[in-house]
Amino acid sequence: MAQFDVFRNPGKQRSTIPFLVVLQNKRFDRVATRFVAPLVLVARPPPEHYLFPTFIIEGRHVTMDVYNLNTVLAAKLGDPIASLADEDSSAKLIRAIDEFTSQA
């Protein structure tokens, strides 16, 4: 399981949060959980904002919900269905986390 892999949400809210993206660095794979961000369905792509990066996964517009970062047991995630590891997507994810946690 790699950083920025996208998985189907195994939880109860999968109708509105269909996907999770792993933010955790691969160095911490020995831990049983994965630090993830929910990818929430949006009716149409919102104006681009650095705290809410938007992506298209399986033809659906989703945005990262930076306010609801969480951990999930790795064993519950299954197989990845997509990756956001490309330079543009990963930069958007990292910027959102950096801005959210920055003390500036």
Phi, psi and omega per residue, in radians:
M1 nan 2.182 -3.049
A2 -1.877 2.733 3.049
Q3 -1.036 2.380 3.131
F4 1.340 0.185 2.969
D5 -1.205 2.541 3.134
V6 -1.918 2.384 -3.113
F7 -2.246 2.719 2.988
R8 -1.202 2.472 3.135
N9 -1.245 2.081 3.115
P10 -1.434 -0.046 -3.055
G11 -1.507 -3.126 -3.072
K12 -1.260 -0.384 -3.071
Q13 -1.628 0.407 -3.035
R14 -1.141 -0.267 3.103
S15 -1.252 -0.543 3.106
T16 -1.845 -0.400 3.095
I17 -2.157 1.387 -3.027
P18 -1.270 -0.379 -3.030
F19 -2.363 2.742 3.018
L20 -2.226 2.481 3.070
V21 -1.997 2.304 3.130
V22 -1.366 2.203 3.122
L23 -1.784 -0.335 -3.051
Q24 -1.157 2.400 3.087
N25 -1.198 2.504 -3.105
K26 -1.027 -0.388 3.125
R27 -1.035 -0.364 -3.074
F28 -1.841 0.429 -3.127
D29 -1.104 -0.362 -3.141
R30 -1.205 -0.335 3.095
V31 -1.287 2.494 -3.070
A32 -1.266 -0.279 -3.106
T33 -1.919 2.881 3.054
R34 -2.195 2.371 3.072
F35 -1.410 2.096 -3.016
V36 -2.279 2.796 2.994
A37 -2.078 2.357 3.068
P38 -1.244 2.491 3.025
L39 -1.907 1.866 -2.984
V40 -1.622 2.402 3.072
L41 -1.121 2.428 3.006
V42 -2.238 2.477 -3.097
A43 -1.074 -0.728 3.060
R44 -2.525 2.721 -3.084
P45 -1.068 2.205 3.083
P46 -1.281 2.869 3.034
P47 -0.990 2.420 -3.086
E48 -1.047 2.213 3.074
H49 -2.384 2.353 -3.009
Y50 -1.059 -0.440 3.110
L51 -1.397 -0.312 -3.079
F52 -2.255 1.200 -3.134
P53 -1.104 2.466 -3.080
T54 -1.975 2.500 -3.114
F55 -2.436 2.879 3.010
I56 -1.993 2.049 3.109
I57 -2.109 2.160 -3.118
E58 0.884 0.699 3.084
G59 1.357 0.099 -3.125
R60 -1.987 2.397 3.096
H61 -1.370 2.197 3.102
V62 -2.321 2.685 3.077
T63 -2.255 2.548 3.130
M64 -1.275 2.294 3.097
D65 -1.688 1.572 -3.057
V66 -1.158 -0.335 -3.122
Y67 -1.408 -0.151 -3.084
N68 -2.237 0.745 3.061
L69 -1.105 2.574 -3.028
N70 -2.731 3.130 2.989
T71 -2.076 2.620 3.134
V72 -2.389 2.507 3.048
L73 -1.067 2.245 -3.127
A74 -0.993 -0.646 -3.110
A75 -1.106 -0.380 -3.133
K76 -1.490 -0.208 -3.015
L77 -1.386 -0.475 -3.116
G78 1.298 -2.548 -3.105
D79 -1.672 2.522 3.094
P80 -1.158 2.570 3.123
I81 -1.918 -0.248 -3.141
A82 -2.832 3.051 3.079
S83 -2.420 2.453 3.039
L84 -1.973 0.555 -3.092
A85 -1.468 -0.084 3.099
D86 -1.091 2.778 -3.000
E87 -0.980 -0.788 -3.102
D88 -1.178 -0.865 -3.098
S89 -1.130 -0.823 -3.121
S90 -1.125 -0.617 3.099
A91 -1.118 -0.693 3.102
K92 -1.116 -0.763 3.141
L93 -1.121 -0.805 -3.127
I94 -1.121 -0.720 3.134
R95 -1.092 -0.740 3.138
A96 -1.065 -0.780 3.120
I97 -1.139 -0.778 3.126
D98 -1.040 -0.802 -3.133
E99 -1.138 -0.676 -3.112
F100 -1.177 -0.618 -3.063
T101 -1.774 -0.076 -3.101
S102 -1.161 2.562 3.066
Q103 -1.611 -0.004 -3.097
A104 -1.225 nan nan
